[in-house]
Amino acid sequence: PTLPARTPDLVYSQALGGVVLAYAPWVGWLILAAAAGLIAFAANRARRIEAFAWTDIARGAGAGLFAVLGACAVMHFARLATGASFGFLEQRFLLAQADRWEIALFLLGLGFLIFAAAELARGRRFIALVPLAAGLGSCAFGGLDKLGLGLGVAAAILAVVSYGRPVSRAGAWTGVLVLGLVAAVAAQAFAPVAAYVVAWPLALASLAAAACSLSARRGIAALVVVALLAAIGLGWVGDLAHMSYLSLDLTELLGLPLLLAALLLWPLAQPDEGAPPARLVGPALLVAGLAVLLAVRFGNPYDARHPQVTYVGYHIDQDTGHAWRFSNAPGRSAWTDQVLTADGGKIARLSHWSFRKPVEAAPAPFIQEAAPQISLTKQADGSLRLHATPPPGARVMLLTLRPDTVLSIAQLAGIPDPIALKPGGKTVVQWAAAPQGLDIVLRPAGPGKLEVGYVATLERWPASAKPLPPRPADLMGFADSDSTSLTGTRRFAW
C-alpha cells in the first residue's frame, strides 16, 4: 500500500555466474584508488627489474587510444561495406546473419587491437595507413563520411605521434593502464553508478600487472596469472561487447569494450622487439575478418528461419482516380516484382504526400472503395468540431491537418489536449480501433480554411484486384503489408 521511501543511489553490477553486486557509489573511488596503487607498484617494480623510459608510458597511452579509434574506423568502414542501409527494416539484412556479422566485427576489432600492440614493439608509423585507409574507404559508399573520415584521421595522427621507435612492453602497458585509469576517474566523477563498467576490468588488469610486475617477470607462473585474469575480465567484457553489438547500426559503441580488452590483453598482444611470428596474429585476424565481411556482403542470409521482409500494398488515390501497387520495404525480391507488375505496369519511384519517402510502385487499376466520412461543424461557443468516420473495415486511419490561419486543437476524442497548429504546416493525427470515428474540437482565432488529408488502411487486398501470389518460405509480410490504403483530401472554410 505504501511505496518505499527514497534512498541513495546504489551501483548495481553483475559478476560472472549471475551474482549481483550492489554497493554505494563512493566505493568506486576505493576501487580506483586500489587500481592506481597497483599500477604505481607494478611500474616501480618493473623499472627496477628492467628500466624503461618515462616517455614509453605516454607512447603506450597514445597507442592504446590509437588502437581504439583505429578499430572504430575499421568497424565503421565494415558496417558501410556490408551494403545494408541504416534503419529498422534495412538492418534486417544483418539481423538475418547476426552471428556472421558479429564474428566479422569481433575479428576486425580484436585483430586491429592486437596489430596495434604488436607494431608498438617495432614502432613503425606505417600502421597509421590502416585506419586512414578505412576512413577514406568509408567515403566511397555515398560521399563524404565525416564520422568515418574523422576517426581515421584522428587515429592516424595518434599513430604518427605515438609510434616511431620501439616501446617497451612494460612502459606501453603502463600507459594503457593509465589511459584506462583516466577514463575510469572521469566515469566515476560524472556517472558514478555506471563507472563500474570501466573500474572492474581496470582493477583486474592492475592486479595482473602487479602479479607479474608489469610483465617484467618472466616464467610460466606469471604468464598463467596474467592469462587467467585476462580470461575472467574478457568474459565479462565480452558480454558488454555483445550487448553493444546488438544495435547493429552503431559499431562505434564497441570502442568501449575494446578499450577494456586492451587493459587486459596488451601484455599478451605485444611481443618482444624485432619481427617474431607473433606479430602476425593481428594481421591474420584482420584478413579473416575481411573474409567474413565479404561473406556478409555477398551471401544470401534469408531462409525460412530468417525470412526477408516484404511490404506490399494497394494504394488508391480517391482524389485523382489513380491507383498503384507499391512496396516500401528495402531490397525488392522477385516475388515483390511479380506483385508490383501483375497489372502490366512498370516499376518506378513514386512520391505521394501520404508516404514518408518515395516508394517503388507500378500503376494499377483504380478500384472503387467507400471513402471515410469527414465533416466540420461550427458550435455555439465558436469552436469547430471535426468528425471523421473511417470506411467499413478500416482499423487504422490517419489525418493530416493543414490550416491557413491560427488554429488549435482543444479536445481529442473528448479529452482536453491543447495543441497549436502551425498555419501552413502539417499536423498528423492517427488512431486505431475506433470504427465509430473520432471527434476533434478546434478553436480558431478567426475566419480561415482547413485542408484535411486522410489515409485509411483496409487490412485486406482489394477483392476485385488480381490476388497476391503465395509467398516463398524465405519471405515474410511486415506489419500491415498486403493492405489497401485509401487517400484523399477534404477542404473546409469558416
Protein Blocks (a to p, Z undefined) as FASTA:
>chain_A
ZZcdddddddddddehhiacdddfklmmmmmmmmmmmmmmmmmmmmmmogcdfklmmmmm
mmmmmmmmmmmmmmmmmmmmnopacdjklmmmmmmmmmmmmmmmmmmmmmmmmmmmmmmm
nopaklmmmmmmmmmmmmmnnpaafklmmmmmmmmmmmmmmgoiacdfklmmmmmmmmmm
mmmmmmmmmmmmlmmmmmmmmmmmmmmmmmnonolagcjklmmmmmmmmmmmmmmmmmmm
mmmmmnomammlmmmmmmmmmmmmmmmmmccehjdfklmmmmmmmmmmmmmmmmmmmmcf
bdfklccdddddddddfknopacdddfbehiafklmmmmmmnopacdddddfkbmbdcdd
ddddddddddddddddddfkopacddddddehiabdcdddddfbdcddfbgghiacdddd
dehiacddddehilnopcdddddfbdcdddddddddddbddfkbccdddddfkbccehje
hiacddddddddZZ
